[in-house]
Amino acid sequence: MKKRVLSGIQPTGSPHIGNYLGALKNWAKIQYDYDSIYCIVDLHAITVYQDPAELKSKILELAGMLLALGIDPKHSSLVVQSMVPQHAELAWMLTCVTPLGWLERMTQFKAKSETADSIGDGLLQYPVLMAADILLYQAHVVPVGDDQTQHLELARDIAQRFNSLYADTFTMPETRLPTVGARIMGLDDPEKKMSKSTTGAGHAISLLDDLKVIQKKIMRATTDSSPEVNFETMGAGVKNLLSIYQAFTEVSDDALRNEFSGLRYGDLKKKVAEAVVSALEPIQARYREITSDRSYVAKVLENGAERVTPAAADTVEKVKRAMGLYTRN
């Protein structure tokens, strides 16, 4: 029996090449090795205000993009979080066994609460909902980035606490990545990870950017004061461009060094732009084809929810029984 993998992405902003190379590309690769569930986590998105019409549009856009990137709905379950009510139901029950101190120590909560004038309770409870996403499906493997490792560790802590207080109910998710993706930095600031939430026209390359816009963004990317590529002294900007090229082309380290050593930055950027455009052009074509029939995307999401609901309902039933809550059976 295959192990179950669970991963999620928020339907906010526009998916960019950092999302693709760091995670989404690997989702498509590993889906046949696992019982795969990929979740569009819209309940996480509303921890901060979202325009309702835009959020709904972004959910469908993201679903279409995941299909275009190779998620196979005949094999993997593509799920919108809010379509499976057990996510929120389990999150409440887990909230009741999670010490407040655990949540207040979370790095992301501390960082965001220190800079905001007012925050909603959802920001504090965000990691418990993430734990519920994972534990609901008894996931064995959860591929997350470095910035989410603390949240995954919290999910393990919550599972252990629940199992100790009540009954051995939850599978302990693995805290390692099944596949390591590329870490892509911002084109305008290569010291910071590329982010959907960062504004600025030159920061990220959206997977749906016009191909000419992609070329312009790369040609304007930050490098350093040297005139050509030097693998011994290159700065963060040049290193980021080479990482992007290597992640898209999958060339070896030796081949990368042989191709780019001594190359002037203008030529480097042209080669990177060609690699990115070559990879994204067919993806964009598939996306346009898939989303030309909105009923198809909606049907995929409905089928995904139907497929995973029995497992979700079974977990919630076990949790209710363990806690002594009333159940019909």
BAPALUM-938646 format. One record per residue (C-alpha): x, y, z; residue number from 1; residue in one letter. Coordinates in pm, 1 decimal, padded with zeros to 6 digits. Each point is the difference from the previous one (the first is absolute). Layout:
<nodes>
+----------+----------+----------+-----+------+
|        x |        y |        z | seq | type |
+----------+----------+----------+-----+------+
|        X |        Y |        Z | NUM |    A |
...
+----------+----------+----------+-----+------+
</nodes>
This chain:
<nodes>
+----------+----------+----------+-----+------+
|        x |        y |        z | seq | type |
+----------+----------+----------+-----+------+
|  00000.0 |  00000.0 |  00000.0 |   1 |    M |
|  00137.2 |  00340.6 | -00099.9 |   2 |    K |
|  00074.3 |  00264.2 |  00261.2 |   3 |    K |
| -00217.7 |  00309.8 | -00013.2 |   4 |    R |
|  00147.0 |  00339.3 | -00089.6 |   5 |    V |
| -00180.4 |  00326.9 |  00078.5 |   6 |    L |
|  00100.1 |  00349.6 | -00101.0 |   7 |    S |
| -00180.0 |  00329.7 | -00045.8 |   8 |    G |
|  00026.6 |  00343.9 | -00152.1 |   9 |    I |
| -00196.8 |  00317.9 |  00064.4 |  10 |    Q |
| -00210.7 |  00148.4 | -00282.3 |  11 |    P |
|  00135.7 |  00349.5 |  00053.3 |  12 |    T |
|  00216.7 |  00200.1 | -00233.4 |  13 |    G |
|  00124.6 | -00167.4 | -00317.3 |  14 |    S |
|  00205.0 | -00321.6 |  00001.8 |  15 |    P |
|  00354.1 |  00080.8 | -00107.2 |  16 |    H |
|  00309.4 | -00189.4 | -00107.6 |  17 |    I |
|  00114.2 | -00022.6 |  00362.1 |  18 |    G |
| -00318.0 | -00192.6 |  00086.4 |  19 |    N |
|  00043.5 | -00215.7 | -00308.6 |  20 |    Y |
|  00368.3 | -00085.8 |  00039.8 |  21 |    L |
| -00013.6 | -00023.5 |  00378.4 |  22 |    G |
| -00311.8 | -00213.7 |  00034.5 |  23 |    A |
| -00254.1 | -00035.9 | -00279.1 |  24 |    L |
|  00237.4 | -00161.9 | -00248.5 |  25 |    K |
|  00076.2 | -00263.9 |  00262.0 |  26 |    N |
| -00369.1 | -00056.6 |  00072.7 |  27 |    W |
| -00045.3 | -00121.4 | -00356.1 |  28 |    A |
|  00313.0 | -00215.4 |  00020.7 |  29 |    K |
| -00078.1 | -00180.7 |  00324.3 |  30 |    I |
| -00376.6 | -00043.1 | -00044.9 |  31 |    Q |
|  00030.3 | -00350.4 | -00141.3 |  32 |    Y |
|  00220.5 | -00117.9 |  00286.6 |  33 |    D |
| -00257.3 |  00088.9 |  00265.4 |  34 |    Y |
| -00371.3 |  00013.0 |  00071.5 |  35 |    D |
|  00002.5 |  00371.1 | -00081.1 |  36 |    S |
| -00225.3 |  00276.1 |  00132.5 |  37 |    I |
|  00067.9 |  00357.1 | -00109.9 |  38 |    Y |
| -00202.1 |  00268.4 |  00170.5 |  39 |    C |
| -00089.1 |  00357.9 | -00093.5 |  40 |    I |
| -00013.6 |  00141.9 |  00351.7 |  41 |    V |
| -00255.1 |  00279.4 | -00024.9 |  42 |    D |
| -00081.0 | -00010.4 |  00372.7 |  43 |    L |
|  00361.1 |  00095.6 |  00067.7 |  44 |    H |
| -00028.6 |  00285.9 | -00246.2 |  45 |    A |
| -00277.1 |  00172.6 |  00196.6 |  46 |    I |
|  00214.9 |  00048.4 |  00310.4 |  47 |    T |
|  00038.8 |  00340.6 | -00164.6 |  48 |    V |
| -00276.4 |  00174.7 | -00194.0 |  49 |    Y |
| -00053.7 | -00118.5 | -00357.2 |  50 |    Q |
| -00233.2 |  00154.9 | -00254.1 |  51 |    D |
| -00267.1 | -00274.0 | -00036.6 |  52 |    P |
| -00035.2 |  00015.1 | -00377.9 |  53 |    A |
|  00376.3 |  00008.8 | -00050.5 |  54 |    E |
|  00057.2 | -00290.8 |  00239.7 |  55 |    L |
| -00247.5 | -00221.9 | -00183.9 |  56 |    K |
|  00161.2 |  00090.9 | -00332.2 |  57 |    S |
|  00346.7 | -00073.0 |  00137.6 |  58 |    K |
| -00109.9 | -00344.2 |  00123.6 |  59 |    I |
| -00109.5 | -00100.7 | -00349.0 |  60 |    L |
|  00308.9 |  00158.0 | -00155.1 |  61 |    E |
|  00229.8 | -00191.8 |  00233.7 |  62 |    L |
| -00185.6 | -00326.0 | -00060.0 |  63 |    A |
|  00039.0 |  00047.4 | -00374.8 |  64 |    G |
|  00371.2 |  00073.9 |  00041.9 |  65 |    M |
|  00060.0 | -00310.2 |  00212.6 |  66 |    L |
| -00163.9 | -00210.7 | -00270.0 |  67 |    L |
|  00210.5 |  00172.6 | -00265.1 |  68 |    A |
|  00313.4 | -00076.1 |  00201.9 |  69 |    L |
| -00076.1 | -00368.7 | -00016.5 |  70 |    G |
| -00213.6 | -00090.2 |  00301.1 |  71 |    I |
| -00193.0 | -00302.8 | -00124.4 |  72 |    D |
| -00360.5 |  00002.9 |  00130.4 |  73 |    P |
| -00037.2 | -00368.4 | -00089.8 |  74 |    K |
|  00273.8 | -00082.9 |  00246.5 |  75 |    H |
|  00029.3 |  00291.3 |  00246.6 |  76 |    S |
| -00275.3 |  00168.1 |  00197.7 |  77 |    S |
| -00011.6 |  00374.8 | -00063.7 |  78 |    L |
| -00203.6 |  00149.0 |  00282.8 |  79 |    V |
| -00125.7 |  00341.6 |  00106.8 |  80 |    V |
|  00031.8 |  00009.7 |  00378.5 |  81 |    Q |
| -00337.2 |  00164.2 |  00069.6 |  82 |    S |
| -00182.9 | -00264.1 | -00207.1 |  83 |    M |
|  00086.4 | -00259.1 |  00267.4 |  84 |    V |
| -00154.9 |  00131.3 |  00325.2 |  85 |    P |
|  00194.7 | -00249.3 |  00210.7 |  86 |    Q |
|  00307.6 |  00225.3 | -00034.2 |  87 |    H |
| -00162.3 |  00269.4 |  00212.8 |  88 |    A |
| -00171.4 | -00253.0 |  00228.9 |  89 |    E |
|  00323.5 | -00176.2 |  00086.6 |  90 |    L |
|  00181.6 |  00331.1 |  00038.1 |  91 |    A |
| -00237.9 |  00099.6 |  00281.8 |  92 |    W |
|  00047.8 | -00327.6 |  00184.7 |  93 |    M |
|  00378.0 |  00026.9 | -00031.7 |  94 |    L |
| -00012.3 |  00363.1 |  00115.7 |  95 |    T |
| -00146.9 | -00125.4 |  00325.3 |  96 |    C |
|  00305.6 | -00217.8 |  00071.5 |  97 |    V |
|  00266.1 |  00247.1 | -00119.7 |  98 |    T |
|  00167.0 |  00212.4 |  00272.4 |  99 |    P |
| -00009.7 |  00373.0 | -00069.8 | 100 |    L |
|  00372.4 |  00027.4 |  00063.3 | 101 |    G |
|  00075.3 | -00230.7 | -00291.8 | 102 |    W |
| -00180.7 |  00234.1 | -00238.2 | 103 |    L |
|  00146.3 |  00320.3 |  00141.1 | 104 |    E |
|  00350.6 | -00136.4 | -00059.7 | 105 |    R |
| -00058.3 | -00055.4 | -00372.3 | 106 |    M |
|  00248.3 |  00210.1 | -00195.8 | 107 |    T |
| -00241.1 |  00120.1 | -00268.2 | 108 |    Q |
| -00263.3 |  00104.4 |  00256.0 | 109 |    F |
|  00255.0 |  00197.3 |  00201.1 | 110 |    K |
|  00136.0 |  00172.2 | -00310.5 | 111 |    A |
| -00340.6 |  00098.7 | -00135.9 | 112 |    K |
| -00152.3 |  00098.9 |  00334.1 | 113 |    S |
|  00290.9 |  00233.0 |  00075.4 | 114 |    E |
| -00049.6 |  00198.8 | -00320.5 | 115 |    T |
| -00381.3 |  00013.0 | -00016.5 | 116 |    A |
| -00220.9 |  00244.5 |  00189.5 | 117 |    D |
| -00271.4 | -00261.4 |  00032.8 | 118 |    S |
| -00009.8 | -00371.3 | -00077.9 | 119 |    I |
| -00281.4 | -00252.4 | -00015.2 | 120 |    G |
| -00011.4 | -00312.1 |  00213.5 | 121 |    D |
|  00029.7 | -00202.3 | -00320.7 | 122 |    G |
|  00366.9 |  00097.7 | -00028.3 | 123 |    L |
|  00068.4 | -00154.6 |  00339.9 | 124 |    L |
| -00199.6 | -00313.4 | -00084.8 | 125 |    Q |
|  00147.7 | -00034.3 | -00350.1 | 126 |    Y |
|  00250.3 | -00272.5 |  00105.5 | 127 |    P |
| -00275.9 | -00206.9 |  00162.3 | 128 |    V |
| -00200.3 |  00008.3 | -00323.1 | 129 |    L |
|  00313.1 | -00107.8 | -00185.0 | 130 |    M |
|  00040.6 | -00286.0 |  00247.1 | 131 |    A |
| -00363.1 | -00095.7 | -00060.6 | 132 |    A |
|  00061.4 | -00004.7 | -00377.2 | 133 |    D |
|  00283.6 | -00247.4 |  00049.2 | 134 |    I |
| -00149.6 | -00218.0 |  00273.1 | 135 |    L |
| -00345.7 | -00013.1 | -00159.2 | 136 |    L |
|  00129.3 | -00225.9 | -00276.6 | 137 |    Y |
|  00253.0 | -00187.3 |  00217.5 | 138 |    Q |
|  00274.0 |  00128.5 | -00233.2 | 139 |    A |
|  00335.3 | -00174.0 |  00023.1 | 140 |    H |
|  00203.5 |  00254.3 | -00198.4 | 141 |    V |
| -00049.7 |  00376.9 | -00018.7 | 142 |    V |
|  00228.0 |  00183.3 | -00245.8 | 143 |    P |
|  00044.9 |  00352.8 |  00134.5 | 144 |    V |
|  00259.3 |  00273.8 | -00033.3 | 145 |    G |
|  00244.3 |  00101.5 |  00271.0 | 146 |    D |
| -00234.0 |  00279.6 |  00111.5 | 147 |    D |
| -00270.4 | -00254.2 |  00084.6 | 148 |    Q |
|  00216.4 | -00252.4 |  00189.4 | 149 |    T |
| -00101.2 |  00145.1 |  00337.9 | 150 |    Q |
| -00367.9 | -00042.1 | -00088.6 | 151 |    H |
|  00057.8 | -00363.8 | -00093.9 | 152 |    L |
|  00178.5 | -00061.7 |  00327.9 | 153 |    E |
| -00300.3 |  00153.0 |  00178.3 | 154 |    L |
| -00229.7 | -00242.5 | -00182.9 | 155 |    A |
|  00208.6 | -00286.3 |  00136.8 | 156 |    R |
| -00013.4 |  00147.9 |  00350.4 | 157 |    D |
| -00377.8 |  00038.4 | -00017.3 | 158 |    I |
| -00040.0 | -00356.8 | -00128.4 | 159 |    A |
|  00219.2 | -00135.1 |  00279.5 | 160 |    Q |
| -00189.3 |  00199.2 |  00262.7 | 161 |    R |
| -00338.1 | -00118.3 | -00128.8 | 162 |    F |
|  00114.5 | -00362.9 | -00021.7 | 163 |    N |
|  00131.0 |  00023.0 |  00357.7 | 164 |    S |
| -00309.1 |  00170.6 |  00145.1 | 165 |    L |
| -00262.7 | -00211.8 | -00174.5 | 166 |    Y |
|  00092.1 | -00288.7 | -00228.0 | 167 |    A |
|  00248.9 | -00092.1 | -00267.7 | 168 |    D |
| -00185.4 |  00173.4 | -00282.0 | 169 |    T |
|  00236.5 |  00186.8 | -00230.2 | 170 |    F |
|  00278.0 | -00105.8 | -00235.6 | 171 |    T |
|  00321.9 |  00188.8 |  00072.3 | 172 |    M |
|  00093.6 |  00194.1 | -00315.1 | 173 |    P |
|  00359.9 | -00009.8 | -00116.2 | 174 |    E |
|  00187.8 |  00326.5 |  00039.9 | 175 |    T |
|  00230.5 | -00041.3 | -00298.7 | 176 |    R |
| -00056.8 |  00089.8 | -00361.8 | 177 |    L |
| -00043.1 | -00289.1 | -00241.3 | 178 |    P |
|  00162.4 |  00215.5 | -00268.9 | 179 |    T |
|  00199.6 |  00320.4 |  00039.8 | 180 |    V |
| -00106.2 |  00281.9 | -00228.3 | 181 |    G |
|  00192.7 |  00309.1 | -00104.0 | 182 |    A |
| -00004.2 |  00307.2 |  00224.1 | 183 |    R |
| -00066.2 |  00295.9 | -00229.0 | 184 |    I |
|  00064.8 |  00354.7 |  00116.0 | 185 |    M |
| -00153.6 |  00329.6 | -00112.2 | 186 |    G |
|  00132.5 |  00143.1 | -00326.1 | 187 |    L |
|  00010.0 |  00348.1 |  00150.9 | 188 |    D |
|  00140.1 | -00108.2 |  00338.3 | 189 |    D |
|  00187.8 | -00332.4 | -00018.0 | 190 |    P |
|  00044.5 | -00000.2 |  00376.9 | 191 |    E |
| -00372.7 | -00066.7 |  00048.7 | 192 |    K |
| -00198.0 | -00302.9 | -00109.5 | 193 |    K |
| -00236.0 |  00056.1 | -00293.0 | 194 |    M |
| -00346.4 |  00054.0 |  00147.2 | 195 |    S |
| -00356.7 |  00033.1 | -00123.3 | 196 |    K |
| -00065.9 |  00267.8 |  00262.5 | 197 |    S |
|  00288.1 |  00227.2 | -00098.8 | 198 |    T |
| -00102.5 |  00287.6 | -00224.2 | 199 |    T |
|  00217.0 |  00143.7 | -00273.0 | 200 |    G |
| -00006.1 | -00064.0 | -00372.0 | 201 |    A |
|  00355.1 | -00133.6 | -00008.2 | 202 |    G |
| -00015.0 | -00233.7 |  00299.7 | 203 |    H |
| -00152.7 | -00323.3 | -00129.5 | 204 |    A |
| -00077.7 | -00177.4 | -00325.4 | 205 |    I |
| -00361.4 | -00114.5 | -00000.8 | 206 |    S |
| -00071.3 | -00327.0 | -00175.6 | 207 |    L |
| -00256.8 |  00190.9 | -00206.3 | 208 |    L |
|  00213.8 |  00302.0 | -00083.7 | 209 |    D |
|  00013.3 |  00094.7 | -00366.5 | 210 |    D |
|  00312.9 | -00155.0 | -00151.0 | 211 |    L |
|  00138.3 |  00340.3 | -00099.8 | 212 |    K |
| -00055.8 |  00125.7 |  00354.6 | 213 |    V |
|  00195.9 | -00297.4 |  00131.7 | 214 |    I |
|  00292.6 |  00086.8 | -00225.0 | 215 |    Q |
| -00003.2 |  00362.4 |  00114.9 | 216 |    K |
| -00011.2 | -00095.5 |  00367.8 | 217 |    K |
|  00299.8 | -00229.9 | -00034.4 | 218 |    I |
|  00200.0 |  00252.3 | -00200.9 | 219 |    M |
| -00057.1 |  00252.8 |  00282.8 | 220 |    R |
|  00087.3 | -00243.8 |  00279.3 | 221 |    A |
|  00251.3 |  00105.1 |  00264.2 | 222 |    T |
|  00354.4 | -00134.5 | -00049.1 | 223 |    T |
|  00317.8 |  00158.0 |  00143.8 | 224 |    D |
|  00284.9 |  00233.3 | -00096.0 | 225 |    S |
|  00209.6 | -00259.9 | -00186.0 | 226 |    S |
| -00033.3 | -00009.6 | -00380.1 | 227 |    P |
| -00014.0 | -00378.6 | -00038.5 | 228 |    E |
| -00084.0 | -00325.3 |  00177.9 | 229 |    V |
|  00264.4 | -00111.6 |  00248.6 | 230 |    N |
| -00100.4 | -00309.1 |  00196.7 | 231 |    F |
|  00246.8 |  00083.6 |  00276.2 | 232 |    E |
| -00110.0 |  00357.7 |  00069.2 | 233 |    T |
| -00354.1 |  00034.7 | -00137.8 | 234 |    M |
| -00260.0 |  00186.1 |  00200.9 | 235 |    G |
| -00348.9 | -00109.8 |  00102.4 | 236 |    A |
| -00168.2 |  00139.2 | -00313.1 | 237 |    G |
|  00219.7 | -00193.2 | -00243.2 | 238 |    V |
| -00029.2 | -00313.1 |  00213.2 | 239 |    K |
| -00380.5 |  00032.9 | -00009.0 | 240 |    N |
| -00007.0 |  00029.1 | -00379.1 | 241 |    L |
|  00218.2 | -00308.9 | -00031.7 | 242 |    L |
| -00224.3 | -00185.9 |  00244.0 | 243 |    S |
| -00303.0 |  00088.0 | -00211.2 | 244 |    I |
|  00172.9 | -00120.3 | -00317.0 | 245 |    Y |
|  00115.9 | -00325.0 |  00158.6 | 246 |    Q |
| -00340.2 | -00071.3 |  00156.7 | 247 |    A |
| -00177.0 |  00041.7 | -00333.9 | 248 |    F |
|  00256.3 | -00184.9 | -00214.1 | 249 |    T |
|  00118.2 | -00255.1 |  00260.8 | 250 |    E |
|  00359.8 |  00022.2 | -00125.1 | 251 |    V |
|  00278.6 | -00128.9 |  00224.4 | 252 |    S |
|  00222.2 |  00226.7 |  00210.6 | 253 |    D |
|  00294.0 | -00070.8 | -00229.5 | 254 |    D |
| -00201.6 |  00079.3 | -00312.5 | 255 |    A |
| -00124.6 |  00321.9 |  00160.6 | 256 |    L |
|  00352.1 |  00110.0 |  00083.3 | 257 |    R |
|  00130.2 | -00084.0 | -00347.6 | 258 |    N |
| -00283.5 |  00188.5 | -00170.7 | 259 |    E |
|  00002.8 |  00318.0 |  00207.2 | 260 |    F |
|  00353.7 |  00059.0 |  00130.7 | 261 |    S |
|  00122.2 |  00332.9 | -00136.5 | 262 |    G |
| -00330.9 |  00080.3 | -00170.1 | 263 |    L |
| -00108.1 |  00363.6 |  00008.3 | 264 |    R |
| -00314.4 |  00074.1 |  00199.2 | 265 |    Y |
| -00202.5 |  00107.6 | -00301.3 | 266 |    G |
|  00060.6 | -00336.4 | -00164.9 | 267 |    D |
| -00069.2 | -00181.8 |  00326.3 | 268 |    L |
| -00338.2 |  00170.0 |  00029.9 | 269 |    K |
| -00088.1 | -00081.9 | -00361.3 | 270 |    K |
|  00069.6 | -00369.5 |  00059.0 | 271 |    K |
| -00202.6 |  00000.6 |  00323.0 | 272 |    V |
| -00289.8 |  00176.3 | -00173.3 | 273 |    A |
|  00005.6 | -00254.2 | -00284.4 | 274 |    E |
| -00009.7 | -00290.7 |  00246.9 | 275 |    A |
| -00288.3 |  00148.5 |  00201.0 | 276 |    V |
| -00206.3 |  00093.3 | -00306.2 | 277 |    V |
|  00060.5 | -00341.7 | -00157.6 | 278 |    S |
| -00131.0 | -00173.0 |  00313.6 | 279 |    A |
| -00296.2 |  00228.8 |  00070.3 | 280 |    L |
| -00133.2 |  00035.2 | -00354.8 | 281 |    E |
| -00147.4 | -00355.2 | -00016.0 | 282 |    P |
| -00127.4 |  00029.3 |  00357.7 | 283 |    I |
| -00186.1 |  00318.2 | -00087.9 | 284 |    Q |
| -00144.7 | -00166.5 | -00309.7 | 285 |    A |
| -00126.6 | -00291.5 |  00210.5 | 286 |    R |
| -00143.4 |  00243.9 |  00253.0 | 287 |    Y |
| -00196.6 |  00186.0 | -00269.0 | 288 |    R |
| -00133.1 | -00327.6 | -00134.2 | 289 |    E |
| -00101.6 | -00130.9 |  00342.1 | 290 |    I |
| -00167.8 |  00320.9 |  00116.4 | 291 |    T |
| -00187.7 |  00050.6 | -00325.3 | 292 |    S |
| -00252.7 | -00239.3 |  00154.7 | 293 |    D |
| -00065.1 |  00127.5 |  00353.7 | 294 |    R |
| -00239.9 | -00288.2 |  00063.9 | 295 |    S |
|  00290.5 | -00243.5 | -00038.7 | 296 |    Y |
|  00204.1 |  00164.9 |  00276.5 | 297 |    V |
| -00305.4 |  00013.7 |  00226.7 | 298 |    A |
| -00066.6 | -00369.5 | -00063.4 | 299 |    K |
|  00358.2 | -00092.1 |  00087.6 | 300 |    V |
| -00034.6 |  00183.3 |  00331.7 | 301 |    L |
| -00334.3 | -00164.3 |  00074.6 | 302 |    E |
|  00144.8 | -00344.1 | -00074.8 | 303 |    N |
|  00301.4 |  00074.6 |  00217.7 | 304 |    G |
| -00218.9 |  00092.9 |  00295.4 | 305 |    A |
| -00215.7 | -00309.7 | -00047.2 | 306 |    E |
|  00307.5 | -00221.5 | -00014.1 | 307 |    R |
|  00157.4 |  00123.3 |  00325.7 | 308 |    V |
| -00312.6 |  00059.0 |  00208.6 | 309 |    T |
| -00034.4 | -00362.6 |  00120.2 | 310 |    P |
|  00353.3 |  00007.1 |  00144.8 | 311 |    A |
| -00062.2 |  00342.2 |  00155.5 | 312 |    A |
| -00331.7 | -00109.2 |  00149.9 | 313 |    A |
|  00158.5 | -00316.9 |  00140.1 | 314 |    D |
|  00269.2 |  00199.9 |  00180.2 | 315 |    T |
| -00250.4 |  00245.8 |  00147.0 | 316 |    V |
| -00216.2 | -00289.1 |  00118.1 | 317 |    E |
|  00299.4 | -00157.1 |  00175.8 | 318 |    K |
|  00090.6 |  00329.8 |  00163.4 | 319 |    V |
| -00355.2 |  00055.1 |  00123.5 | 320 |    K |
| -00014.9 | -00348.8 |  00146.2 | 321 |    R |
|  00337.3 |  00044.0 |  00168.0 | 322 |    A |
| -00107.4 |  00331.5 |  00155.7 | 323 |    M |
| -00338.3 | -00128.7 |  00111.6 | 324 |    G |
| -00200.0 |  00221.8 | -00234.5 | 325 |    L |
| -00341.8 | -00118.3 | -00113.8 | 326 |    Y |
| -00009.3 | -00201.0 | -00320.4 | 327 |    T |
| -00296.6 | -00148.7 | -00184.0 | 328 |    R |
|  00136.0 | -00352.6 | -00006.9 | 329 |    N |
+----------+----------+----------+-----+------+
</nodes>
